[in-house]
Amino acid sequence: MDETYLNLALRLARRGFGRTSPNPMVGAVLVKNGRIIGEGWHHRAGEPHAEIEALRSARQSAKGAALFITLEPCCTHGRTPPCTDAIIAAGIQRVVVAALDPNPAHQGKGLEILERAGISIQSGLWAERALRLNEAFNHWIVHRTPFVTVKAAMSLDGKIATRAGESKWITGEKARAYGMTLRAGADAILVGVNTIIHDDPNLNIRKPGFQDKALRRFILDPTARTPLRAKVVSGDLAASTTIVVTKSAAPLRVAALQRQAQVLKAPQRNGGIDLPWLLRTMGKDNISSLLVEGGGETNAAFLEQQLVHRVAFFYAPLVLGGDAAPKAVGGAGVVQLKDKVVLQDVEWRQLGPDLLLTARVAPAP
């Protein structure tokens, strides 16, 4: 039955999707005498953790119960008190944990505290599923840079628009809806300035239940070419938009953009924006997950510099052709096959007439 209860805890954890950052998604189930007496999940950062929610929902005393939880309980003071204290105080007899805390500074310490208090401990059941659930948090908490996903929608020959720039819509409704799910799960979205100039997108979340989420927007714009009438720097969207410029930007253009949105001056690297610096800056600002939506040159820059952890490529059953049509991944390309970008843990999914490929980017050899 342990697997059944942990499976339920994992389903509960997913209810916090897109809401808990920079905290992980966590679910908890309390069981006593073979019956579930309490359930909980972490709703959002700053609110009670899953263990506390489960204890509060218990329909009877939790003394002597077993607690099934997807992630090792916290043992330090943060926005909320340590969950280990509450578990001990409640008289929990047994704790079953799927995954350990990924933070090396805390890993295993919560379980040690509980074990010293006489609580029976088991860990590792459904660990892989629990870690996959929070892969962005797991990366950020260790490296303090965002987990980067590159997303692109393209024709079968890899084009994201016609040679005239027409791109709405290459993929169908189901694929676009899934794209909105990716945005809902991210802390921030990033595009290059050419995307803003040619498409003038909102870069918002068109998914029921997430329209109110404060998705951060970053525009790579070394020379401050973002039009002042662009949607992302107008009205309500401007407050959550950051234009990333360099010293190459004209001061008057930078000043004009600063009156409408945030402007971040980044150092230069290889003639463009220093992307590793930008990711470190985002990480310090508690951005744990970044969705890069290109276009092709921006996608290529992240891939070529080995800054991408996962890709989500949507393929529509059509061919656009044309040397001048923009590609999902541009750049100079590799010269030798040994320098190729390798994808692993590849998964395919059909969304209406379209196909979605998701995969992890293999570390460079």
C-alpha positions as CSV (number, residue, x, y, z in Angstrom):
1,M,0.0,0.0,0.0
2,D,3.0,2.4,0.4
3,E,3.2,2.8,-3.3
4,T,-0.5,3.7,-3.5
5,Y,-0.3,6.4,-0.8
6,L,2.9,7.9,-2.4
7,N,1.3,7.8,-5.8
8,L,-1.6,9.8,-4.3
9,A,0.9,12.2,-2.7
10,L,2.5,12.8,-6.1
11,R,-0.9,13.6,-7.7
12,L,-1.6,16.0,-4.9
13,A,1.8,17.7,-5.4
14,R,1.0,18.4,-9.0
15,R,-1.9,20.6,-7.9
16,G,0.7,23.2,-7.0
17,F,1.9,23.3,-10.6
18,G,3.1,26.7,-11.7
19,R,2.4,28.3,-8.3
20,T,5.0,27.2,-5.7
21,S,8.3,28.6,-7.2
22,P,10.9,29.2,-5.8
23,N,9.7,26.3,-3.7
24,P,9.1,22.7,-5.0
25,M,5.8,21.0,-5.5
26,V,5.1,18.7,-2.6
27,G,2.2,16.4,-1.6
28,A,1.5,14.6,1.6
29,V,-0.9,11.9,2.8
30,L,-1.6,10.8,6.4
31,V,-2.6,7.2,7.0
32,K,-3.8,5.6,10.3
33,N,-5.1,2.1,10.8
34,G,-5.2,1.6,7.0
35,R,-7.3,4.7,6.4
36,I,-6.4,8.1,4.9
37,I,-7.1,10.7,7.6
38,G,-5.4,13.7,6.0
39,E,-4.1,15.1,2.7
40,G,-2.3,18.2,1.7
41,W,-0.1,19.9,-0.9
42,H,2.0,23.1,-1.0
43,H,-0.2,25.7,-2.7
44,R,2.3,28.5,-3.1
45,A,5.5,30.0,-1.7
46,G,5.0,31.5,1.7
47,E,2.0,29.3,2.5
48,P,2.1,26.2,4.7
49,H,4.0,23.2,3.4
50,A,2.3,20.0,2.4
51,E,3.0,18.2,5.7
52,I,1.3,21.0,7.6
53,E,-1.7,21.0,5.3
54,A,-2.1,17.3,5.8
55,L,-1.9,17.6,9.5
56,R,-4.5,20.4,9.6
57,S,-6.8,18.4,7.4
58,A,-6.6,15.2,9.6
59,R,-10.1,14.1,10.6
60,Q,-8.7,12.6,13.8
61,S,-5.6,12.7,15.9
62,A,-2.4,12.1,13.8
63,K,-0.7,10.4,16.8
64,G,0.6,7.0,15.7
65,A,-0.1,7.7,12.0
66,A,2.2,7.3,9.0
67,L,3.1,10.2,6.8
68,F,3.7,9.7,3.1
69,I,5.4,12.7,1.4
70,T,7.0,13.3,-2.0
71,L,10.0,15.3,-0.6
72,E,12.1,15.2,2.5
73,P,10.6,17.5,5.2
74,C,12.4,20.8,5.7
75,C,14.4,21.2,8.9
76,T,15.3,24.9,8.8
77,H,13.5,28.1,9.4
78,G,12.5,29.9,6.1
79,R,9.2,31.7,5.4
80,T,7.6,29.0,7.6
81,P,8.9,27.0,10.6
82,P,10.6,23.6,10.1
83,C,8.1,20.8,9.2
84,T,10.2,18.3,11.2
85,D,9.1,20.1,14.4
86,A,5.4,19.7,13.5
87,I,5.8,16.1,12.5
88,I,7.5,15.2,15.8
89,A,4.9,17.2,17.8
90,A,2.0,15.5,16.1
91,G,3.3,12.1,17.2
92,I,3.8,10.7,13.7
93,Q,5.1,7.1,14.0
94,R,6.4,6.5,10.5
95,V,7.5,8.7,7.6
96,V,7.8,7.5,4.0
97,V,9.6,9.9,1.7
98,A,10.0,9.6,-2.1
99,A,13.0,11.9,-2.7
100,L,15.6,13.5,-0.5
101,D,16.1,17.3,-0.3
102,P,18.3,18.1,-3.4
103,N,20.0,20.9,-1.5
104,P,23.4,19.5,-0.5
105,A,23.4,21.7,2.6
106,H,20.2,20.1,3.9
107,Q,20.0,16.7,2.2
108,G,19.2,13.9,4.7
109,K,19.2,16.2,7.7
110,G,15.5,16.3,8.0
111,L,15.2,12.5,8.1
112,E,18.1,12.3,10.6
113,I,16.2,14.6,13.0
114,L,13.0,12.5,12.6
115,E,14.9,9.3,13.2
116,R,16.6,10.6,16.3
117,A,13.1,11.4,17.6
118,G,12.2,7.7,17.3
119,I,10.2,7.9,14.0
120,S,10.6,5.0,11.5
121,I,12.0,6.3,8.2
122,Q,11.8,4.9,4.6
123,S,13.0,6.8,1.5
124,G,13.5,6.2,-2.2
125,L,10.1,4.8,-3.2
126,W,9.0,6.6,-6.4
127,A,12.2,8.8,-6.1
128,E,12.6,9.2,-9.9
129,R,9.1,10.4,-10.4
130,A,9.4,12.8,-7.5
131,L,12.7,14.3,-8.8
132,R,11.3,14.7,-12.3
133,L,8.3,16.6,-10.9
134,N,10.6,19.2,-9.5
135,E,13.5,19.1,-12.0
136,A,13.6,22.9,-12.3
137,F,13.7,23.5,-8.5
138,N,16.3,20.7,-8.1
139,H,18.6,22.4,-10.6
140,W,18.1,25.9,-9.2
141,I,18.6,25.0,-5.6
142,V,22.0,23.5,-6.4
143,H,23.3,25.8,-9.1
144,R,21.3,29.0,-8.4
145,T,20.6,29.5,-12.1
146,P,17.3,28.7,-13.9
147,F,16.5,25.4,-15.5
148,V,16.3,26.3,-19.2
149,T,13.8,24.9,-21.7
150,V,13.9,25.8,-25.3
151,K,10.4,25.6,-27.0
152,A,9.8,26.0,-30.7
153,A,6.8,25.2,-33.0
154,M,7.9,24.4,-36.6
155,S,7.1,22.7,-39.9
156,L,8.6,19.2,-40.6
157,D,11.5,20.9,-42.3
158,G,12.3,23.0,-39.3
159,K,10.8,26.4,-40.3
160,I,9.1,28.6,-37.7
161,A,7.7,31.0,-40.3
162,T,7.4,31.5,-44.1
163,R,10.0,33.5,-45.9
164,A,7.7,36.5,-45.5
165,G,7.6,36.0,-41.8
166,E,4.1,34.6,-41.4
167,S,3.9,32.2,-38.5
168,K,0.3,32.2,-37.1
169,W,-0.5,29.4,-36.8
170,I,1.9,26.6,-37.8
171,T,0.7,24.2,-35.2
172,G,-2.9,23.4,-34.2
173,E,-5.0,24.2,-31.1
174,K,-3.9,21.3,-28.9
175,A,-0.2,22.0,-29.5
176,R,-0.7,25.7,-28.7
177,A,-2.7,24.8,-25.6
178,Y,0.2,22.6,-24.4
179,G,2.6,25.5,-25.1
180,M,0.5,27.6,-22.7
181,T,1.0,24.9,-20.1
182,L,4.7,25.2,-20.5
183,R,4.4,28.9,-19.9
184,A,2.2,28.3,-16.9
185,G,4.9,26.1,-15.4
186,A,7.7,28.6,-15.9
187,D,8.8,31.6,-13.9
188,A,10.0,33.6,-16.9
189,I,9.9,33.6,-20.7
190,L,12.6,34.9,-23.0
191,V,12.7,35.9,-26.6
192,G,15.0,37.9,-28.9
193,V,14.1,41.4,-30.0
194,N,13.4,40.3,-33.6
195,T,10.5,38.3,-32.3
196,I,9.1,41.5,-30.7
197,I,9.7,43.5,-33.9
198,H,8.1,41.0,-36.3
199,D,5.3,39.4,-34.2
200,D,4.6,41.9,-31.4
201,P,3.5,39.1,-29.0
202,N,1.9,39.5,-25.6
203,L,4.1,36.7,-24.2
204,N,1.3,36.0,-21.6
205,I,-0.4,32.9,-20.4
206,R,-3.6,32.0,-22.2
207,K,-4.5,29.1,-19.9
208,P,-7.6,29.0,-17.7
209,G,-6.6,29.5,-14.1
210,F,-3.3,31.1,-14.9
211,Q,-4.1,34.4,-16.5
212,D,-3.3,36.1,-13.2
213,K,0.2,34.6,-12.9
214,A,3.0,37.1,-12.9
215,L,5.1,35.6,-15.7
216,R,8.3,37.5,-16.1
217,R,9.3,38.5,-19.6
218,F,12.9,39.0,-20.8
219,I,13.8,40.5,-24.2
220,L,17.3,40.1,-25.5
221,D,17.9,43.5,-27.2
222,P,21.6,44.5,-27.2
223,T,21.1,47.8,-29.1
224,A,17.6,48.7,-27.6
225,R,15.6,48.3,-30.7
226,T,12.4,47.3,-28.9
227,P,9.5,49.5,-30.3
228,L,8.1,51.7,-27.7
229,R,4.6,50.7,-28.9
230,A,5.3,47.0,-28.5
231,K,2.7,45.2,-26.3
232,V,5.3,43.9,-23.9
233,V,6.3,47.5,-22.9
234,S,2.8,48.9,-23.0
235,G,0.0,48.9,-20.4
236,D,-0.1,46.2,-17.7
237,L,2.5,44.0,-19.4
238,A,5.3,46.5,-19.0
239,A,5.7,46.0,-15.2
240,S,6.8,42.4,-15.6
241,T,9.0,43.0,-18.7
242,T,12.8,43.4,-18.7
243,I,14.7,44.6,-21.7
244,V,18.2,43.3,-21.6
245,V,20.6,45.7,-23.4
246,T,24.4,46.2,-23.6
247,K,26.7,49.2,-23.8
248,S,26.1,49.2,-27.6
249,A,22.6,50.6,-26.9
250,A,22.1,54.3,-27.6
251,P,21.5,56.1,-24.3
252,L,18.4,57.9,-25.5
253,R,16.8,54.7,-26.6
254,V,17.6,53.1,-23.2
255,A,16.2,56.1,-21.4
256,A,13.0,55.9,-23.4
257,L,12.6,52.2,-22.7
258,Q,13.3,52.8,-19.0
259,R,10.3,55.1,-18.8
260,Q,8.0,52.2,-19.8
261,A,9.7,49.0,-18.5
262,Q,12.7,47.6,-16.6
263,V,16.0,47.8,-18.4
264,L,18.9,45.5,-17.5
265,K,22.4,46.4,-18.8
266,A,24.3,43.2,-19.4
267,P,28.0,42.6,-20.2
268,Q,28.9,41.6,-23.7
269,R,30.2,38.2,-24.7
270,N,31.2,37.1,-28.2
271,G,29.6,40.1,-29.6
272,G,26.2,39.6,-27.9
273,I,24.7,39.5,-24.4
274,D,26.6,37.4,-21.8
275,L,24.0,34.7,-21.3
276,P,25.7,32.9,-18.4
277,W,25.8,36.3,-16.6
278,L,22.1,36.8,-17.4
279,L,21.2,33.3,-16.0
280,R,23.1,34.0,-12.8
281,T,21.3,37.3,-12.4
282,M,17.9,35.6,-12.9
283,G,18.8,32.9,-10.4
284,K,19.6,35.5,-7.7
285,D,16.1,36.9,-8.4
286,N,14.6,33.5,-7.5
287,I,13.8,32.6,-11.1
288,S,14.1,28.8,-11.1
289,S,12.7,28.0,-14.5
290,L,13.1,29.8,-17.9
291,L,11.2,29.1,-21.1
292,V,13.2,30.3,-24.2
293,E,10.9,30.8,-27.2
294,G,13.5,32.2,-29.6
295,G,13.4,32.9,-32.5
296,G,16.0,30.8,-34.2
297,E,19.1,32.9,-33.4
298,T,18.2,33.1,-29.7
299,N,17.5,29.4,-29.5
300,A,20.8,28.7,-31.2
301,A,22.7,31.0,-28.8
302,F,21.5,29.0,-25.8
303,L,22.1,25.6,-27.4
304,E,25.5,26.5,-28.7
305,Q,26.6,27.7,-25.3
306,Q,25.3,24.5,-23.6
307,L,22.9,26.5,-21.5
308,V,19.8,24.4,-22.2
309,H,18.5,21.5,-20.1
310,R,15.4,20.5,-22.0
311,V,13.8,21.0,-25.4
312,A,10.1,21.0,-26.3
313,F,9.8,20.9,-30.1
314,F,6.4,20.9,-31.8
315,Y,6.2,19.6,-35.4
316,A,3.3,20.3,-37.7
317,P,2.6,18.1,-40.6
318,L,3.5,20.6,-43.3
319,V,6.5,21.8,-45.3
320,L,7.4,25.4,-45.8
321,G,10.7,25.3,-47.5
322,G,12.9,28.2,-48.6
323,D,16.4,29.2,-47.7
324,A,15.1,32.5,-46.4
325,A,12.5,31.1,-44.1
326,P,13.6,31.4,-40.5
327,K,14.6,28.2,-38.8
328,A,13.8,27.0,-35.2
329,V,17.5,26.8,-34.6
330,G,19.8,29.1,-36.5
331,G,23.3,30.2,-35.7
332,A,26.4,29.1,-37.5
333,G,25.9,25.4,-36.8
334,V,28.5,22.8,-35.8
335,V,31.5,22.0,-38.1
336,Q,32.1,18.5,-36.8
337,L,29.7,15.9,-35.6
338,K,31.5,15.6,-32.3
339,D,30.2,19.0,-31.4
340,K,26.5,18.2,-32.0
341,V,23.8,18.7,-29.4
342,V,22.7,15.3,-28.2
343,L,19.2,14.7,-26.9
344,Q,18.4,11.9,-24.4
345,D,15.3,10.6,-22.6
346,V,13.4,11.4,-25.7
347,E,9.6,11.3,-25.5
348,W,7.1,11.7,-28.4
349,R,3.5,12.8,-27.9
350,Q,0.7,13.4,-30.5
351,L,-1.3,16.6,-30.0
352,G,-4.1,16.6,-32.6
353,P,-2.3,16.5,-36.0
354,D,1.0,17.7,-34.5
355,L,3.9,15.9,-32.7
356,L,5.6,17.1,-29.6
357,L,9.2,16.0,-28.9
358,T,10.5,16.5,-25.3
359,A,13.9,15.5,-24.3
360,R,16.8,16.4,-22.0
361,V,19.9,17.9,-23.5
362,A,22.9,15.6,-22.8
363,P,25.8,17.2,-21.0
364,A,28.8,18.1,-23.3
365,P,31.4,15.3,-23.3
